[in-house]
């Protein structure tokens, strides 16, 4: 499906192959339900808020952002490998990506952001819930060439192992070729906090309900941004 956006719109789309092109000076909100390939190109001064659920598949996402454009992506990723390639091609382009993934099998989440123009900005937060006998490889790379001065970027990954057999390989990478930037990256991997679990048990919650509450707290910073259509589908993840 190819979608040319010429005015401000709100849509829900259930298609496997999606191409979104926005005209300049538009401001839109789109919900995508289980696509397998997503291509996005934003025109000058345009804004797009994109809410997506990926489920049981391998997905490719490609993004091109023009001058003064802004893309905000909020993703719920269930047993899916996701390859994202983001190109910030125009001055003052901005990319924000917040994602929550849940895996009960091996998967790869890889994001590359190319700051191809000066004064561009990116912020990426990946939160991963990793189940029994599962390995998640979560990698992110920020590329800033010499010409792209005054860029800002933040890359952060937080992974929660739900079992002793759960595994995570988190690799944040910064490749920066000038010193006029502001960039940071971090990655954390942990198990459910046993002290918090014990406290909730002592307040009358059984282990199952206490665990669900802690998982909800972990996911809340992502889900709070999501529309109801995706929040409903997230409930299976947090049980």
Secondary structure, DSSP 8 states (H G I E B T S, - for coil): -EEEE-S--EEEE--SEEEEEE-TT-EEEEEEES-SEEEEEE-TT-EEEEEEEEESSEEEEEEEE-TT-EEEEEEEEES-EEEEEEEE-STT-EEEEEEEEEESS-EEEEEEEEE-STT-EEEEEEEEEE-TT-EEEEEEEEEE-TT--SEEEEEEEEEEE-STT-EEEEEEEEEE--SSEEEEEEEEEEE--HHHHHHHHHTT--HHHHHHHHHHHHHHHHHTTS-HHHHHHHTTTT-
